[in-house]
Amino acid sequence: MKIVNNRKLVLKNGKVFEGIGFGSKKEKIAEIVFNTSMVGYQEILSDSSYCDQFVCMTYPLIGNYGITDEDYESKTIKMSGFIVREYNDLPSNFRATKTLSDVMDENDAVGISNIDTRELTRVIRNTGSQLAMICDIERDTDEVINILNSMDFSHDQLSKVSTKKTWYSRTANPLYTVVAIDCGIKMNIVRKFNQFGCNVVVVPYTSTYEDVMKHNPNGLFISNGPGDPFDAKEVIELVKRCKGKLPIFGICLGHQIIGLAYGAKTYKMKFGHRGANHPVKNLLNNTVEITSQNHSFAIDKNSLEGTGLELTHINVIDGELEGMRDVNNHVMSIQYHPESAAGPEDSEYLFKQYIQLLHDFGGEE
């Protein structure tokens, strides 16, 4: 373990937490959020939706099962760092190939342990997500706070996480071809499409209508990803061009992008939804799903009127919009993660629904 003694976490509001470092020794600034999942720290670490964020894990013990080669959600790690109560550097797992700290160090992600994560979670919950810095304890706190006050949230995450080149994920005896716009796509989404008989063509977020259509796709998928959906102007315009010409499915950021393309409004939540146990009501069949979530922004459900979008899912806890559709144009979107590898599988049926849209729209290849 690469231990960095005497590190501290400084929040923009002046709150300071002192602890023990792990991972990279670098000094980093990022938005601080919390996640209530009990398992899945590798999937969280490698989820590009956490680009430019520190994640405070509410579950107290992190690192105990190490890192395995098969469980990454992206090819590169874009998260800025982990904040944990207790870090374990001696994983007990026959599949483990590296420790969490070593992987974080290799990818310039910082970590701090031995702090009161319950108190920190309450601070975020009460005052909202905000910028923070993890640095050496000797760093002047007033200077750090001045630096944080002079900065704003990043707006260039898509260029950091999206693929630069087109790549393919093929399956045996494919029924359909889906072009996936990579806004920070999770690998398990690609695996699910393959599982349900789709070849997947993953393309950059800057791809045009012509770039998409040259692959002769049966459908278009807009992926999850980090940041403000309003920054994804290229993808918003693409959805407008493709509406009615291809069945469209969006997850998380993709869901928000579809909303903006239809004229709905988005806003930043106080501290977002991040965890693996969020209850969502399906308004179409009156059932409740337990879902995995990770988002800072949401669609204002009151802004759907007149857009052509229909509300299909709603959060049981706070009433936030969780799903919508446009039946006439074969468009569906969902705010949470039906593909979650380390969470509940209640929502896997959504992939089957999209496959049915592909069938209804144009039939099998």
Steps between C-alpha positions, in 0.01 A plus 500: 500500500627845406407683821510878507486604864337816618269599215193719528174563320397865476149593388410828333278588797808487729442158657825303547549124554842356583593141421739253340562500128507214252521482123674789325706752696383784278296800610159504334188716479163345413128511576418298812200262502395193698394147403299267726587171324626219724696329220632589157783744574692377192200569277467844659873571461489410130164664417580801281192677635714580807749702294631797702334379821605382845266225621435459872396140565248470783577127541790502749739232364647549152775305324438166672445301179761678290476560125426237234580518130148412381294753696601835351221720361732697270842462342642798690435646846381860512386528862705748705495305826340302783419612854449209741469419869732198498726390215611136479818425305503123556213380279349156559375397157628221274418714192698805613800601289587838656417712801268798468778737611741375231241545223415848625868594512548376142208718386577815703196459726546618858352350815457587865391267780445511875254787488142516628314425177164518679565861595629580151189345341278716720696809397450418129134415557433823688713748302515328162777361282791742466863530398762358735874434510700202630851613584784472754408599851766773501321687219363834618124452544407864432696490177321181394158652572591809296600275210170307526298822510670621183404187303182370341387150405662355189307498172734295281441150636360354178824570314687321780293182510369440147681268262712671236453219247211274406514150646283190472358235730350211307292202604423164340200491266407867543144617440567873501772766485489782757717810474593617850601862555781487754448768762681280753338165427515218755628169370212307650259692275693371200499149647121516549441604139719210386310266733171604339624439146638838397829592338613830650690776318640745757569845354627835637254749649583741217363260236260648245182359351699392195763332721225297669304402192802371305496198734145412383376471859167368619509727804679781683610489863605808704722396791551606855776748580619787721415866527225737393285358216471851355871476411428207264378725218626269224304206640186709556504599132561138399191384690295767324622373161446134582156532662251306294774352280642254756375353830688687775586383853672717761638417844590757771676790319351362178155527658563866585634572151184355345294723727688810386467396136121492545490840671477389863709669770777361723639623829777409743385318813622597846704182549370261235414131513784251547450150633365154426167501684287783361129404467337603170135459409412382150184694420414274207448185709485643856804307628806616695857423392814523714754685287864604477552873444774754443407850387523866601253637246134418441214590267227727633192281464281810475681596180384190306166655409481569129826324417351172381663309785299291746606442863547127566705471823525708815722488810305375803707701749505850351271487196778568247443402138664162431372393160313620190408399147371619164291215362446661160872536429626183676698688765554389861730618776576423862686693769638202690722205399318183390833339405658529846753222554538553873145597586135395461378340177132600528521719188669272247163475321569846352752348260233254389261790446753676280560183299123489444516861374768396251281213385186714472684777314672299231506129570801275525809543283 
